[in-house]
Structure formats: C-alpha cells, structure tokens
Amino acid sequence: MAEIVLGIGASHTTLMNTCWDAVDHLDRAHRFRDALRDAARRLAAAEPEAVVIIGSNHFRGFWLDLMPAFTIGVDEVISGGEHGTPAGGLPSAPAVARHICEFLVARDFDIAFSTRLTVDHGVSHAYQWLMKEISVPIVPIVINCFAPPLPSLARTRLFGRALREALLSSTLGRVAVIGTGGLSHTLPFPDWRSPKSDDDHFLVDSWREGRGRWRDFEARRRAIVTGAPAMLNEEFDRAFLNAVEGGKVAALAETLNDNALVRAAGNGAAEIRTWLTMAAVMAHQPGQALAYSPMPEWLTGMAVAIIPNGASS
C-alpha cells in the first residue's frame, strides 16, 4: 500500500518568470518565491518516488475541439515552454498513471487520458519551482477550469477522494501531490459561448484554432492578458487559506457554486479545484499556509500551503 507523504497547494504565474525585475523590490514577491523554495525543500525531504501534479489548462495544450473535465497523462508529457517555463519532455510515470486511470474508470469517473499530453504552466510552473531539488517522475492531471461548463466543485471533491484511493492502492511506496493554481484573479478570458468584444472573438478563435500553432496567437494574447486590470479579493483568499489550515476546504467549497465563486474571486479562482482535489487526496487534514502575497502586478492572489501526512496512509 502506498503512502501519500505530502500535499502542496501553490499559485502559478508566468509573470513571475518574465517580470521579476519589476517586483524585486517588493517583500511580498520575495515572500511568495521564498515559500515556493521552502515547499520544494519539504517535498525533497519527504522523499517521494513520484509526484502527482494537478493543474489547469490555459489553452496551450487543450482546445475547444476537445475539452475533457479531467485528463491524466499516461505516457509522454510535453511541456509547452511558454514564458520561461520548461519546454519539452517531462519525466513521467506511465505505470502509475495507467493504474490511476483504470482505477478511476472502474469507479465510474469517465476520466480522459493522453499518451502524449501537452501541458502548459498550469502544470509546468509547479514542476519548475517545486521540484528543483528532486528528480522523480510526475503524473499530470489537468482539470478544465476555463472552458465552461466546468466540473462542479462537488464533483471535483469526489474526484479527489477517488484519486486518493487510487494512489493508496498503487504499487508506489511514497507519493506526493501538488495542486497548482489560483487564488483570486480575473483573466480577460471570455465565455467561449458568447464572445462580445474584438479581443473576445480573437481569443475564442485562438482557442478553436490553436492546436499545433498556439504560438501564432501568443503575442496578441499576451498583450491582452498583461493589459488586464488586476482584480483580487484578499478576504476570499485569506478565508480559503484558513480553510486549508483548518482542514475545511471541502466545507467551504460546499457553500459555493461556480457562479458564486467567480463573483467572489474572479474566473481565475476556478483553479481552486486543483487545491480542493489535493486536499481531498490528503483526507482534508489540517494544513499550514507558508505564504500569502496579494500580487496585483501578477494579477493574482499568490499563496503556498502544505498539508503534511498525518493521516495519509
């Protein structure tokens, strides 16, 4: 029986990679980056044999021609390499990933799988910053957080519970899990079903036509994103982290539907699904927030937290 040794929740942003000089003078920027390094050291100390990274898709690996709710990479994993994140193949754990896939399907989760999964910074930023000190394979799981209809928060919690059972029944000795995304932020991503402005139509067209050519759209897309106003909700973020620390993320999620979540914390807060999944894998044990940094310069409330393995086996 496997042991789940550590859970980590961490925000991600490529602006941290490309625009660091603009925030180097800010203690809160350093606080977040230092917390990533602290979490990386704790991950290395936990000595996992593999790491499950649960992330989101930002229309560089998945497109509107096919958008599953949950997807697992069961063989090759290719990182898109946008804006300072790793490019090319990432180390994978096919046998473990296939076990998870088969386990979940047997329990009525219709999870999609890919033998050549392309991920973007929704997975690769965590790999880049949290796995600096270890050389172990990853099992990437991508949750649809930006192309509605999205999997509900309740379904996501149940998915995390089933994923926990799948990991515990695997042949791994030690495994860690990372949920990456959020917290509060608003991306200028329209609902693909009802674009309004010229920029909206451009983005939706890029999501329809981007497979194999996402770089063709990237210059204008990047300008649209970086030119958007920052809309953070520190109160929401701190309440969410309090729930992580109290082992009450599931209870908080039960008070929200997707519309309420977006109203409270922006469409980017849909990525708390990755944290919710991670927390469920860790049996909703109490956690520890390592840092919270409201970063309007990065458009996002940035946070790092851990959930230790007090009841993971």
MINUKE-295866 format. One line per 8 residues: number of its first residue (from 1); their letters; for each residue x, y, z of N, C-alpha, C. Coordinates in steps of 0.05 Angstrom, whole numbers, plus 5000, padded with zeros to 4 digits. Atoms other than C-alpha are relative to their C-alpha. Layout:
! MINUKE-295866
NUM	a	X/Y/Z/X/Y/Z/X/Y/Z ~ ...
This chain:
! MINUKE-295866
1	maeivlgi	5017/4976/5000/5000/5000/5000/5017/5025/5000 ~ 4984/4975/5003/5027/5068/4980/4995/5018/5024 ~ 5003/4979/4979/5038/5125/5029/5000/5027/4986 ~ 5001/4972/5011/5017/5196/5010/5014/5018/5020 ~ 4982/4989/4980/5072/5235/5043/4997/5030/5003 ~ 5002/4971/4997/5056/5308/5029/4981/5011/4978 ~ 5016/4985/5019/5006/5355/4996/5010/5029/4999 ~ 4992/4972/5004/5025/5423/4968/4979/5014/4983
9	gashttlm	5016/4983/5016/4980/5478/4943/5017/5025/4993 ~ 4983/4977/5008/5014/5534/4903/4988/5014/4976 ~ 5008/4984/5023/4993/5590/4857/5022/4999/4979 ~ 4981/4999/5021/5026/5597/4790/4996/5025/4983 ~ 5001/4978/5019/5042/5653/4741/5026/5002/4984 ~ 4976/4996/5016/5089/5662/4683/5012/5028/5004 ~ 4990/4973/4996/5094/5736/4701/5023/5000/5021 ~ 4978/5003/4981/5138/5713/4759/5026/4995/4986
17	ntcwdavd	4976/5007/5015/5187/5686/4708/5009/5024/4983 ~ 4993/4980/5021/5185/5743/4657/5002/5028/5011 ~ 5001/4972/4990/5174/5805/4701/5011/5003/5028 ~ 4990/5000/4972/5214/5791/4764/5013/5027/5007 ~ 4986/4976/4994/5256/5854/4759/4981/5023/5009 ~ 5019/4980/4993/5193/5896/4765/4989/4998/5028 ~ 5010/5005/4972/5176/5866/4833/5021/4993/5019 ~ 4978/5009/4982/5245/5850/4861/5002/5017/5025
25	hldrahrf	4998/4983/4977/5238/5908/4909/4977/4995/5020 ~ 5024/5004/4984/5173/5881/4939/5004/4976/5019 ~ 4997/5022/4981/5177/5839/5003/4979/4978/4994 ~ 5021/5020/5004/5111/5805/4985/5007/4982/4976 ~ 4991/5017/5022/5141/5780/4919/5020/4980/5009 ~ 4979/5018/4989/5201/5751/4955/4987/4980/5019 ~ 5013/5018/4981/5155/5722/5008/4988/4976/4986 ~ 5012/5022/5015/5118/5681/4956/5021/4982/4988
33	rdalrdaa	4980/5016/5012/5180/5659/4919/5015/4983/5021 ~ 4987/5015/4978/5214/5640/4985/4983/4977/5010 ~ 5018/5022/4991/5153/5599/5004/5001/4977/4980 ~ 4997/5021/5020/5158/5561/4938/5026/4984/5006 ~ 4975/5014/4994/5231/5545/4956/4998/4984/5026 ~ 5004/5015/4975/5211/5524/5026/4984/4975/4995 ~ 5016/5024/5007/5157/5478/4998/5016/4980/4984 ~ 4983/5018/5015/5208/5450/4949/5018/4984/5018
41	rrlaaaep	4982/5014/4981/5255/5433/5007/4984/4979/5015 ~ 5017/5019/4985/5198/5400/5045/4993/4976/4982 ~ 5007/5021/5019/5179/5360/4983/5024/4981/4998 ~ 4976/5017/5002/5251/5336/4976/5004/4983/5025 ~ 4996/5014/4974/5254/5317/5050/4980/4977/5002 ~ 5021/5021/4999/5190/5275/5041/5008/4976/4983 ~ 4989/5022/5016/5228/5232/4990/4978/4984/4985 ~ 5020/5015/5016/5170/5215/4943/5014/4986/4977
49	eavviigs	4991/5014/5024/5180/5165/4887/4987/5011/4975 ~ 5013/4986/5023/5132/5204/4843/4983/5022/5012 ~ 5017/4977/4991/5092/5269/4847/4977/5003/4980 ~ 5024/4994/5016/5021/5278/4822/4997/5031/4999 ~ 5004/4971/5003/5013/5349/4795/4973/5005/4988 ~ 5027/4994/5009/4941/5372/4789/4999/5029/4992 ~ 4999/4973/5010/4936/5434/4746/4977/5006/4981 ~ 5021/4991/5018/4893/5473/4698/5012/5004/4972
57	nhfrgfwl	4992/4995/5028/4896/5487/4623/4994/5029/4993 ~ 5004/4973/5009/4905/5556/4593/5001/5002/4970 ~ 5002/5000/5029/4892/5538/4520/5027/5002/4986 ~ 4975/5005/5015/4962/5518/4501/5004/4970/4997 ~ 4998/5029/5002/4952/5443/4509/4973/4987/4994 ~ 5027/5009/5006/4877/5434/4505/4985/5022/4985 ~ 5013/4981/5018/4830/5467/4455/4970/4994/5000 ~ 5029/5003/5001/4756/5476/4442/4991/4977/4982
65	dlmpafti	5008/5024/5015/4758/5418/4393/4997/4975/5017 ~ 5003/5022/4981/4763/5372/4454/5008/5010/5027 ~ 4994/4989/4974/4758/5395/4526/4989/4983/5022 ~ 5010/5017/4979/4752/5340/4578/4999/5014/5027 ~ 5000/4989/4973/4735/5355/4650/5025/4993/5016 ~ 4976/5009/4986/4792/5313/4678/5016/4983/4980 ~ 4982/5015/5018/4852/5287/4638/5025/4992/5015 ~ 4975/5010/4988/4911/5245/4660/5019/4993/4978
73	gvdevisg	4979/5008/5019/4976/5237/4623/5011/4973/5008 ~ 4993/5028/4993/4991/5163/4620/5025/4990/4986 ~ 4975/5008/5013/5055/5163/4579/5018/5025/4996 ~ 4983/4977/5004/5093/5221/4547/4987/5025/5011 ~ 5010/4974/4990/5086/5290/4579/5018/5021/4987 ~ 4986/4980/5015/5106/5350/4537/4992/5028/5012 ~ 5005/4973/4989/5113/5420/4568/5002/5020/4977 ~ 5000/4981/5022/5095/5477/4521/5023/5020/5001
81	gehgtpag	4977/4983/4998/5150/5521/4548/4995/5030/4997 ~ 5006/4972/5004/5114/5588/4547/5012/5017/5023 ~ 4992/4979/4982/5146/5648/4580/5017/4991/5024 ~ 4981/5007/4979/5204/5619/4618/4995/4974/5014 ~ 5004/5026/4987/5174/5552/4638/5014/4979/4984 ~ 4985/5021/5014/5207/5486/4619/4986/4993/4974 ~ 5010/5008/5026/5200/5464/4547/5009/4972/4994 ~ 4993/5027/5008/5198/5393/4521/4990/4979/5019
89	glpsapav	5009/5023/4985/5191/5326/4554/5005/5003/5030 ~ 4997/5002/4971/5180/5319/4629/4999/4971/5008 ~ 4999/5028/4992/5194/5254/4666/4972/4991/5010 ~ 5027/5009/4994/5131/5213/4672/5001/4972/5013 ~ 5003/5026/4986/5106/5151/4709/4977/4985/4988 ~ 5022/5012/5015/5065/5112/4658/4985/4978/5016 ~ 5014/5022/4987/5051/5051/4701/4982/5010/5022 ~ 5017/4988/4978/5025/5092/4760/4977/5014/4988
97	arhicefl	5022/4984/5013/4985/5138/4714/4979/4982/4989 ~ 5020/5019/5012/4952/5079/4679/4984/4986/5022 ~ 5014/5012/4977/4935/5047/4746/4979/5020/5010 ~ 5019/4980/4991/4902/5112/4768/4976/5002/4981 ~ 5021/4998/5020/4864/5117/4703/4980/4977/5001 ~ 5017/5023/4999/4838/5046/4706/4984/4999/5026 ~ 5013/5000/4974/4821/5053/4780/4976/5019/4999 ~ 5021/4980/5000/4780/5116/4768/4977/4992/4981
105	vardfdia	5021/5009/5018/4744/5088/4708/4983/4978/5012 ~ 5015/5021/4986/4725/5027/4749/4981/5010/5021 ~ 5017/4988/4980/4694/5074/4799/4983/5023/4988 ~ 5019/4983/5014/4652/5110/4747/5009/5029/4996 ~ 4990/4975/5009/4697/5170/4734/5009/4997/4971 ~ 4993/5002/5028/4700/5179/4659/5023/5019/4994 ~ 4977/4983/5004/4769/5208/4660/5012/4996/4973 ~ 4986/5002/5026/4803/5224/4594/5029/4994/5006
113	fstrltvd	4972/5005/4997/4874/5201/4582/5014/5008/4974 ~ 4983/4993/5023/4931/5220/4536/5026/4986/5002 ~ 4974/5012/5001/4992/5182/4515/5022/5020/4991 ~ 4981/4978/5006/5024/5248/4493/4987/5026/5008 ~ 5014/4977/4988/4997/5301/4539/5017/5025/4999 ~ 4987/4974/5000/5016/5373/4526/4989/5017/5023 ~ 5008/4983/4978/5015/5416/4589/5012/5027/4997 ~ 4989/4973/4999/5026/5490/4600/5008/5006/5028
121	hgvshayq	4990/4992/4973/5046/5530/4661/4982/4992/5022 ~ 5018/5010/4980/4985/5503/4696/5011/4975/5014 ~ 4985/5023/4988/5030/5442/4709/5030/5006/5002 ~ 4971/4997/5001/5100/5463/4688/5012/5020/5019 ~ 4989/4981/4980/5107/5523/4735/5005/4986/5026 ~ 4996/5015/4975/5098/5476/4794/5024/4981/4997 ~ 4977/5017/5005/5148/5427/4764/5026/5016/5002 ~ 4976/4983/5001/5197/5484/4753/5009/5009/5028
129	wlmkeisv	4993/4987/4975/5194/5515/4822/4999/4981/5025 ~ 5003/5017/4976/5173/5458/4869/5016/4974/4998 ~ 4985/5025/5003/5214/5400/4840/5029/5005/4993 ~ 4972/4993/5005/5282/5435/4835/5019/4981/5013 ~ 4981/5015/4984/5313/5390/4887/4996/4970/4998 ~ 5005/5029/5002/5286/5322/4866/4998/4993/4970 ~ 5003/5011/5028/5289/5280/4802/4983/4975/5001 ~ 5019/5022/5000/5227/5238/4803/4979/5005/4979
137	pivpivin	5021/4996/5021/5172/5227/4752/4975/5013/5011 ~ 5025/4988/4992/5106/5263/4752/4977/4985/4987 ~ 5026/5009/5012/5034/5242/4739/4984/5026/4998 ~ 5015/4976/5003/5000/5303/4709/4970/4995/4997 ~ 5029/5001/5003/4925/5312/4717/4990/5029/4995 ~ 5009/4973/5007/4892/5371/4683/4970/5001/5003 ~ 5029/4995/4996/4824/5398/4705/4992/5024/4983 ~ 5010/4978/5016/4784/5442/4659/4990/5022/5018
145	cfapplps	5007/4977/4983/4780/5509/4695/4992/5025/4984 ~ 5004/4976/5015/4769/5558/4637/4982/4998/4976 ~ 5017/5004/5023/4723/5529/4585/4973/4988/5009 ~ 5025/5011/4990/4652/5523/4613/4985/4985/4979 ~ 5006/5006/4972/4616/5481/4630/5023/4986/5014 ~ 4978/5011/4985/4666/5464/4684/4990/4977/5019 ~ 5008/5020/4980/4665/5403/4731/4993/5015/5026 ~ 5009/4985/4975/4628/5425/4794/5020/4996/5022
153	lartrlfg	4982/5003/4976/4665/5436/4859/4994/4975/5014 ~ 5007/5025/4986/4626/5378/4889/5012/4976/4985 ~ 4988/5022/5015/4648/5332/4832/5030/4999/5003 ~ 4971/4999/4997/4719/5356/4839/5008/4988/5027 ~ 4993/5012/4974/4719/5338/4913/4998/4970/4999 ~ 5003/5029/5003/4693/5269/4897/5022/4988/4983 ~ 4978/5008/5016/4746/5263/4844/5025/4997/5017 ~ 4976/5001/4983/4800/5279/4895/4999/4976/5019
161	ralreall	5003/5023/4982/4772/5226/4943/5006/4974/4985 ~ 4994/5025/5015/4774/5173/4888/5029/4999/4992 ~ 4972/5000/5006/4844/5195/4868/5016/4991/5024 ~ 4986/5009/4975/4867/5185/4940/4999/4969/5001 ~ 5003/5030/4999/4840/5113/4938/5017/4987/4978 ~ 4984/5011/5022/4874/5102/4871/5030/5000/5008 ~ 4972/4999/4992/4941/5125/4898/5007/4981/5022 ~ 4995/5018/4978/4936/5085/4962/5001/4971/4990
169	sstlgrva	5001/5027/5010/4922/5023/4921/5022/4994/4979 ~ 4979/5003/5020/4982/5034/4875/5024/4985/5011 ~ 4976/5014/4991/5049/4999/4878/5022/5020/5010 ~ 4981/4980/4990/5084/5064/4897/5006/4996/5030 ~ 4995/4999/4971/5119/5067/4964/4992/5026/5011 ~ 5005/4973/4989/5115/5142/4973/4993/5018/4976 ~ 5009/4982/5021/5078/5194/4932/4992/5027/5013 ~ 5009/4973/4992/5066/5269/4939/4980/5011/4979
177	vigtggls	5020/4989/5018/5011/5311/4908/5001/5031/5002 ~ 4999/4971/5002/5012/5383/4885/4974/5009/4985 ~ 5022/4986/5014/4951/5426/4868/5009/5028/4994 ~ 4988/4974/5009/4970/5488/4828/4980/5017/4986 ~ 5018/4980/5012/4930/5550/4811/4989/5019/5020 ~ 5012/4980/4983/4891/5608/4839/5020/5017/5015 ~ 5027/4999/4989/4876/5642/4884/4983/5020/4985 ~ 5018/4982/5014/4833/5702/4868/5015/5014/4977
185	htlpfpdw	4991/4984/5023/4845/5732/4799/4980/4998/4978 ~ 5017/4999/5023/4808/5752/4737/5016/5002/4975 ~ 4987/4999/5026/4835/5735/4668/4980/5011/4980 ~ 5019/4989/5021/4806/5771/4607/4992/4978/4980 ~ 5009/5022/5016/4781/5704/4583/4970/5001/4998 ~ 5029/4999/5003/4711/5708/4554/4988/4971/5003 ~ 5015/5025/5003/4659/5653/4559/5000/4994/4970 ~ 4997/5006/5028/4674/5619/4493/4973/4999/4985
193	rspksddd	5027/5002/5013/4599/5612/4480/4988/5026/4993 ~ 5012/4973/5004/4586/5687/4480/5020/5022/5000 ~ 4981/4978/5001/4645/5730/4460/4987/5026/4992 ~ 5013/4974/5005/4630/5804/4457/5019/5019/4985 ~ 4982/4980/5012/4690/5848/4441/5017/4987/4978 ~ 4982/5010/5020/4740/5842/4385/5022/4982/5013 ~ 4981/5017/4986/4791/5815/4436/4988/4974/5007 ~ 5014/5025/4993/4740/5764/4459/4999/4981/4976
201	hflvdswr	5002/5017/5024/4730/5739/4388/5027/4990/4992 ~ 4973/5009/5006/4805/5736/4377/5008/4977/5018 ~ 4993/5021/4981/4815/5694/4440/4985/4974/4994 ~ 5015/5024/5005/4759/5646/4424/5009/4987/4974 ~ 4989/5012/5025/4785/5638/4353/5026/4986/5005 ~ 4974/5013/4994/4854/5623/4381/4996/4974/5015 ~ 5006/5025/4986/4823/5570/4426/4989/4979/4982 ~ 5011/5018/5020/4788/5539/4367/5022/4990/4981
209	egrgrwrd	4981/5005/5021/4848/5541/4320/5028/4995/5010 ~ 4973/5000/4989/4908/5536/4367/5015/4974/5000 ~ 4986/5026/4999/4923/5462/4364/5023/4999/4980 ~ 4977/5001/5017/4994/5457/4337/5011/5027/4992 ~ 4991/4974/5009/5000/5532/4327/4994/5022/5020 ~ 5008/4980/4980/4987/5567/4393/5019/5024/5000 ~ 4981/4977/5000/5050/5610/4385/4991/5021/4979 ~ 5009/4980/5020/5017/5643/4324/4982/5021/5013
217	fearrrai	5018/4982/4987/4968/5676/4372/5012/5013/5025 ~ 4991/4994/4973/5013/5687/4431/5006/5030/5005 ~ 4993/4972/4996/5037/5759/4420/4976/5017/5008 ~ 5023/4984/4993/4968/5790/4419/4986/4989/5025 ~ 5012/5012/4976/4942/5742/4471/5014/5010/5025 ~ 4985/4991/4977/4998/5761/4519/4995/5029/5006 ~ 5006/4971/4995/4984/5835/4509/4972/5003/5012 ~ 5027/4999/4988/4910/5823/4525/5001/4993/5029
225	vtgapaml	4999/5009/4972/4927/5786/4589/5015/5020/5017 ~ 4984/4983/4983/4981/5831/4615/4989/5028/5002 ~ 5013/4974/4999/4940/5893/4599/4974/5001/5016 ~ 5025/5001/4984/4881/5870/4641/5003/5012/5027 ~ 4998/4989/4973/4865/5905/4706/5001/4977/5021 ~ 4999/5020/4978/4882/5867/4770/4975/5002/5017 ~ 5024/5002/4983/4821/5844/4809/5003/4977/5019 ~ 4995/5020/4979/4839/5808/4873/4979/5003/5022
233	neefdraf	5017/4999/4977/4798/5791/4934/5015/4988/5023 ~ 4983/5010/4978/4844/5786/4994/4983/4986/5022 ~ 5017/5012/4979/4787/5770/5041/4993/4971/4992 ~ 5005/5028/5009/4768/5709/4999/5024/4983/5003 ~ 4975/5016/4999/4840/5687/4994/5007/4992/5028 ~ 4993/5006/4973/4852/5691/5068/4981/4980/5013 ~ 5020/5020/4990/4787/5654/5083/5006/4972/4989 ~ 4993/5025/5013/4808/5600/5034/5024/4987/5014
241	lnaveggk	4976/5011/4987/4876/5592/5066/4994/4992/5029 ~ 5009/5008/4973/4843/5590/5135/4987/4973/4999 ~ 5013/5026/5003/4801/5532/5109/5020/4978/4995 ~ 4978/5019/5004/4864/5497/5085/5012/4993/5026 ~ 4987/5005/4974/4895/5505/5153/4982/4985/5019 ~ 5018/5013/4982/4833/5481/5188/4989/4974/4989 ~ 5010/5025/5012/4822/5421/5142/4971/5002/4991 ~ 5028/4995/5005/4756/5453/5120/4995/5010/4971
249	vaalaetl	5003/4991/5028/4766/5465/5045/4974/4989/4988 ~ 5024/5012/5011/4710/5417/5028/4975/5014/5010 ~ 5023/4985/4989/4662/5453/5074/4997/5027/4988 ~ 5001/4974/5013/4680/5520/5044/4989/4997/4971 ~ 5008/5005/5028/4671/5492/4973/4970/4994/4999 ~ 5029/5007/5000/4601/5467/4992/4983/5025/5002 ~ 5016/4975/4998/4579/5539/5004/5000/5016/4973 ~ 4996/4986/5025/4598/5559/4932/4990/4983/4977
257	ndnalvra	5002/5012/5027/4573/5543/4863/5019/5016/4982 ~ 4980/4988/5017/4614/5564/4803/4995/5030/4996 ~ 5006/4971/5004/4577/5630/4792/5007/5016/5025 ~ 4993/4985/4975/4585/5650/4865/5030/5002/5003 ~ 4970/4999/4999/4659/5632/4862/5011/5022/4982 ~ 4990/4980/5019/4670/5675/4801/4993/5029/5009 ~ 5008/4974/4990/4631/5733/4831/5018/5009/5023 ~ 4984/4994/4976/4672/5729/4895/5029/5005/4993
265	agngaaei	4971/5000/5003/4742/5717/4868/5010/4999/4971 ~ 4991/4998/5028/4743/5721/4792/5000/4973/4987 ~ 5001/5025/5015/4744/5669/4737/5025/4983/5005 ~ 4976/5015/4994/4816/5650/4755/4998/4984/5025 ~ 5004/5016/4975/4792/5626/4823/4988/4973/4995 ~ 5009/5027/5007/4762/5567/4786/5022/4980/5005 ~ 4977/5018/4996/4832/5538/4795/5001/4989/5029 ~ 4999/5013/4973/4818/5525/4869/4990/4971/4998
273	rtwltmaa	5006/5028/5004/4791/5460/4841/5025/4982/5003 ~ 4975/5016/4997/4864/5437/4839/5007/4997/5030 ~ 4994/5001/4971/4873/5454/4913/4979/4982/5014 ~ 5021/5017/4988/4806/5421/4930/5006/4970/4995 ~ 4992/5028/5006/4829/5357/4895/5023/4991/5017 ~ 4977/5006/4983/4896/5359/4931/4992/4995/5029 ~ 5008/5002/4972/4863/5370/4998/4984/4974/5005 ~ 5015/5025/4997/4816/5311/4986/5019/4976/4999
281	vmahqpgq	4980/5021/5000/4875/5267/4968/5014/4997/5027 ~ 4988/5000/4973/4904/5287/5036/4980/4996/5022 ~ 5021/5007/4981/4839/5267/5070/4992/5025/5016 ~ 5008/4975/4988/4826/5341/5087/5011/5003/5028 ~ 4985/4996/4975/4877/5340/5143/5007/5030/5002 ~ 4992/4972/4997/4896/5408/5172/5027/5006/4987 ~ 4976/4992/5014/4949/5445/5133/5014/5024/5013 ~ 4985/4977/4991/4997/5503/5140/5005/5018/4977
289	alayspmp	4994/4980/5020/4999/5566/5099/5029/5010/5003 ~ 4972/4990/4999/5071/5584/5082/5003/5029/4992 ~ 4999/4972/5009/5056/5650/5048/4974/5008/4987 ~ 5021/4988/5017/5002/5695/5021/5010/5027/4992 ~ 4991/4975/5011/5021/5752/4976/4980/5010/4979 ~ 5016/4988/5021/4970/5795/4941/5018/5013/4980 ~ 4981/4990/5021/5005/5810/4875/4984/5011/4976 ~ 5014/4988/5023/4965/5857/4830/5019/5002/4976
297	ewltgmav	4981/5000/5022/5029/5861/4789/4999/4975/4984 ~ 5003/5026/5013/5017/5788/4772/4970/4993/4996 ~ 5029/5003/5004/4941/5797/4771/4987/4980/5019 ~ 5009/5023/4986/4934/5744/4825/5007/5002/5030 ~ 4994/5005/4973/4929/5729/4899/5017/4975/5002 ~ 4981/5023/5001/4990/5684/4907/5003/4987/5027 ~ 4999/5014/4975/4994/5631/4960/5015/4973/4997 ~ 4988/5027/4998/5033/5569/4981/4992/4989/5027
305	aiipngas	5007/5014/4976/5009/5519/5032/5008/4970/4998 ~ 4995/5029/5000/5025/5448/5053/4980/4986/5018 ~ 5016/5018/4983/4985/5391/5082/5018/4976/5006 ~ 4982/5022/4993/5030/5342/5119/4985/4973/5000 ~ 5011/5027/5004/5019/5267/5120/4991/4987/5026 ~ 5008/5010/4974/4989/5260/5189/4981/4976/4999 ~ 5019/5022/5002/4934/5213/5165/4998/4990/4971 ~ 5000/5006/5029/4955/5196/5094/5000/4971/4993
313	s	4998/5028/5007/4961/5121/5100/4978/4984/5012
